[in-house]
Every structure is written in structure tokens, then in C-alpha cells.
Amino acid sequence: LTGGYIFKIDKPTGSGGGEGWESDFPPPANPGMSIFYQYEYPKADEITLQQKEYISDYVNNFETTLAGPDFDDPENGFRKYADEGSFIDNFIVNEISKNVDGYRLSTFLHKERESLGGKLRIGPVWDYDIAWHNANYYGGEEYTGWSYEFPFPDDYWQVPFWWSRMLEDTTFANNLMCRWTFLRDDLLSDAWFDQYIDSIALV
């Protein structure tokens, strides 16, 4: 019952079939809209009522805690329900690629059973065809600005409140900065990008 689950934030035209549940927490850019989570695994026609209740309650507990006054508590805050590292890496990938679909579409989340850790993790990442300066709308063509601060409140697909809230936690912000600094000296260094671009230019 406690896992594993895969669900997503996405348009209803994909594998999820549009079945799932609605978040109790509206997107900050447009409180009149909602965030909808779709079942991915177990599939919508296979998931039991008990499983539906479990995963929706778990996500609701995570969001309620994140929205609450003690959200940054190291033991009983949002980290009790979510793996901080996966959210940090997801943030970096979406921001460095300036992904206009990031956070609000094509976003998978998964939860393993309690015996395997049991926390909510975000990922794997996918669908970056209009990232990396390949979109000429919603700021995708700009070199500055933040993707999580999605600037168009009239779009139906909105960014959950998670990201702006997590960044209010100084520990999360510091851990994000440390992770970014580490990656810039390694997998996301200028030298690595130069080498990778040269390697595919010759293919």
C-alpha cells in the first residue's frame, strides 16, 4: 500500500488518461485554477480505492505541511514527506534549461514503499524539446529570469506553490546553492559543456 507509486502533472492526453485527483492548494499565480495529479502507476484502471486514498492523502500531507508555519522544521517539516535532494536537482535542471514546460507539465513524481525509504521524489525528468532556448514564448527565449516564476496567470497549466515556498527555507536555499556550486565544478562546468558540444558537433 505504501508504494511504489508514480504520478504526474501533465496534460490529460498522455498515458495517465486524465484520471487522478486535484490538489487542495491552488497555484500562486492564479488561485482560481488548480493543480491536477494523474495516476501513472498503478494505472488508472488498475489502482484500487485504498491505493488512491493513500497516495492522495500522502501528497496532501506533504502540501499541507509545506504550506504550514513549521514547513522548514528539519524533522517534521516538508522533508518528513519529500526527498529534498531530488527537488533540488529537478529545480536546477529546469532552470538551467529555461524549460517553459518545467514544473507545470511533463513532471513525474514517485514514491517508494516505506521499507525502501518511502519519501516523495520528483523525477525522472523528461520532455525538454522546447527547453534550451527552443521556445519563443513565456520567457523561453530569454537568458534571464526564473522558470519557476511562471509569468502568465491566464495559462491553464500552472506551477505548484512548492518551489517558491521551499525557497523561503534558508536551509533549502543554501543546499541548492551548494549543489549548484558543486555541479558547476563538475558535470555542469563550462569545460564539460564545451567538450560535449564539440563531441556532438562531429557526429
C-alpha positions as CSV (number, residue, x, y, z in Angstrom):
1,L,0.0,0.0,0.0
2,T,2.8,2.4,0.8
3,G,4.5,2.2,-2.6
4,G,5.6,2.3,-5.2
5,Y,3.5,4.9,-7.0
6,I,4.2,7.1,-10.0
7,F,2.0,10.1,-10.7
8,K,2.4,13.2,-12.8
9,I,1.5,16.8,-13.5
10,D,0.7,16.9,-17.2
11,K,-1.9,17.3,-19.9
12,P,-4.6,14.6,-19.9
13,T,-3.8,13.4,-23.4
14,G,-0.9,11.1,-22.3
15,S,-0.6,7.7,-20.7
16,G,-2.4,8.8,-17.5
17,G,-5.7,9.1,-19.3
18,G,-6.7,12.2,-17.3
19,E,-7.6,10.3,-14.1
20,G,-6.3,11.3,-10.8
21,W,-7.1,13.9,-8.1
22,E,-7.0,17.7,-7.6
23,S,-4.6,19.4,-5.1
24,D,-6.2,21.3,-2.3
25,F,-3.6,24.1,-2.9
26,P,-4.1,26.3,-5.9
27,P,-1.2,27.7,-7.9
28,P,0.0,31.1,-6.6
29,A,-0.1,32.8,-10.0
30,N,-3.8,32.1,-10.3
31,P,-5.7,30.9,-7.3
32,G,-8.8,30.3,-9.4
33,M,-7.1,27.4,-11.1
34,S,-5.9,24.1,-9.7
35,I,-3.1,21.5,-9.9
36,F,-4.2,18.1,-11.0
37,Y,-2.2,14.9,-10.4
38,Q,-2.7,11.9,-12.7
39,Y,-2.2,8.3,-12.0
40,E,0.7,6.7,-13.9
41,Y,1.5,3.6,-11.8
42,P,-0.6,1.7,-10.9
43,K,-2.6,2.6,-14.0
44,A,-5.9,4.3,-13.6
45,D,-7.8,1.1,-14.5
46,E,-5.8,-0.9,-12.0
47,I,-5.3,1.2,-9.0
48,T,-7.5,0.3,-6.0
49,L,-9.7,2.7,-4.0
50,Q,-7.4,2.1,-1.0
51,Q,-4.3,3.0,-3.0
52,K,-6.0,6.1,-4.4
53,E,-6.8,7.3,-0.9
54,Y,-3.3,6.5,0.4
55,I,-1.3,8.4,-2.3
56,S,-3.7,11.4,-2.4
57,D,-3.6,11.6,1.4
58,Y,0.2,11.4,1.4
59,V,0.6,14.2,-1.1
60,N,-2.0,16.3,0.7
61,N,0.0,15.8,4.0
62,F,3.2,16.9,2.2
63,E,1.5,20.0,0.8
64,T,-0.3,20.9,4.0
65,T,3.0,20.7,5.9
66,L,4.8,22.7,3.2
67,A,2.1,25.4,3.4
68,G,2.1,25.4,7.2
69,P,4.1,27.5,9.7
70,D,6.7,24.8,10.5
71,F,7.4,23.8,6.9
72,D,11.1,24.3,7.4
73,D,11.4,22.1,10.5
74,P,14.2,19.6,9.8
75,E,12.3,16.7,11.3
76,N,8.6,17.5,11.0
77,G,8.6,19.9,8.1
78,F,8.2,19.0,4.4
79,R,11.4,16.9,4.5
80,K,9.4,14.3,6.5
81,Y,7.5,13.6,3.3
82,A,9.8,14.6,0.5
83,D,13.3,13.9,-0.5
84,E,15.0,17.3,-0.6
85,G,17.8,16.3,-2.9
86,S,15.5,15.2,-5.8
87,F,13.7,18.5,-5.6
88,I,17.0,20.5,-5.7
89,D,18.2,18.6,-8.8
90,N,14.9,19.0,-10.5
91,F,15.0,22.7,-9.9
92,I,18.5,23.0,-11.3
93,V,17.6,21.0,-14.5
94,N,14.5,23.1,-15.2
95,E,16.2,26.4,-14.5
96,I,19.5,25.8,-16.4
97,S,17.4,24.7,-19.4
98,K,14.9,27.5,-19.1
99,N,12.1,25.0,-19.6
100,V,8.8,26.6,-20.3
101,D,7.1,23.3,-19.5
102,G,9.0,22.8,-16.3
103,Y,7.2,22.2,-13.1
104,R,3.7,22.7,-14.6
105,L,3.7,19.9,-17.3
106,S,5.7,16.7,-18.0
107,T,6.5,16.4,-14.4
108,F,6.8,12.9,-12.9
109,L,6.8,12.1,-9.2
110,H,7.2,8.8,-7.5
111,K,7.0,7.3,-4.0
112,E,8.6,4.0,-3.0
113,R,7.2,1.8,-0.2
114,E,8.1,2.7,3.4
115,S,10.6,-0.1,3.7
116,L,12.6,1.5,0.9
117,G,12.6,5.0,2.3
118,G,9.0,5.9,1.4
119,K,9.6,9.6,0.7
120,L,8.2,11.6,-2.3
121,R,10.7,12.1,-5.0
122,I,10.4,14.2,-8.2
123,G,11.6,12.7,-11.5
124,P,12.7,11.4,-13.7
125,V,12.9,14.5,-15.9
126,W,11.7,14.3,-19.5
127,D,10.3,16.3,-22.4
128,Y,12.8,19.1,-23.0
129,D,12.3,19.6,-26.7
130,I,11.2,23.2,-26.1
131,A,13.7,24.0,-23.4
132,W,17.2,25.2,-24.0
133,H,16.1,28.4,-25.8
134,N,13.8,26.5,-28.2
135,A,10.6,28.3,-27.2
136,N,9.9,31.9,-28.2
137,Y,7.2,32.4,-25.6
138,Y,6.7,32.6,-21.8
139,G,10.3,33.8,-21.5
140,G,11.8,30.7,-23.1
141,E,13.8,32.9,-25.5
142,E,15.3,35.0,-22.7
143,Y,18.6,34.4,-21.0
144,T,17.4,35.8,-17.7
145,G,14.6,35.2,-15.3
146,W,13.3,32.1,-13.5
147,S,11.2,29.3,-14.9
148,Y,9.5,28.6,-11.6
149,E,8.2,32.2,-11.6
150,F,5.9,31.3,-14.5
151,P,4.7,34.8,-15.5
152,F,1.4,34.1,-17.3
153,P,-1.5,33.6,-14.9
154,D,-4.1,33.1,-17.7
155,D,-2.5,29.9,-18.9
156,Y,-4.4,26.8,-17.8
157,W,-1.2,24.9,-16.8
158,Q,0.3,26.5,-13.7
159,V,3.3,25.9,-11.4
160,P,2.6,24.4,-7.9
161,F,3.3,26.5,-4.9
162,W,6.1,24.2,-3.8
163,W,9.1,25.9,-5.3
164,S,8.6,29.5,-4.1
165,R,7.7,28.1,-0.7
166,M,10.8,25.8,-0.5
167,L,13.0,28.8,-1.4
168,E,11.7,30.6,1.7
169,D,13.5,27.9,3.7
170,T,17.1,29.2,4.2
171,T,18.4,25.6,4.6
172,F,16.9,24.6,1.3
173,A,18.2,27.7,-0.4
174,N,21.7,27.1,1.0
175,N,21.6,23.4,0.0
176,L,20.5,24.4,-3.5
177,M,23.4,26.9,-3.7
178,C,25.9,24.2,-2.5
179,R,24.6,21.7,-5.0
180,W,24.8,24.3,-7.9
181,T,28.4,25.2,-6.9
182,F,29.4,21.5,-6.8
183,L,27.8,20.8,-10.2
184,R,29.4,23.9,-11.8
185,D,32.8,22.5,-10.9
186,D,31.9,19.1,-12.3
187,L,29.0,17.9,-14.5
188,L,27.8,21.4,-15.4
189,S,31.2,23.2,-15.8
190,D,32.0,25.3,-18.8
191,A,34.6,22.8,-19.8
192,W,32.2,19.9,-19.7
193,F,29.7,21.8,-21.9
194,D,32.4,22.7,-24.4
195,Q,33.6,19.1,-24.6
196,Y,30.0,17.8,-25.0
197,I,29.1,20.4,-27.7
198,D,32.3,19.6,-29.6
199,S,31.6,15.8,-29.4
200,I,28.1,16.0,-30.9
201,A,29.1,18.6,-33.5
202,L,31.3,16.0,-35.1
203,V,28.6,13.3,-35.2
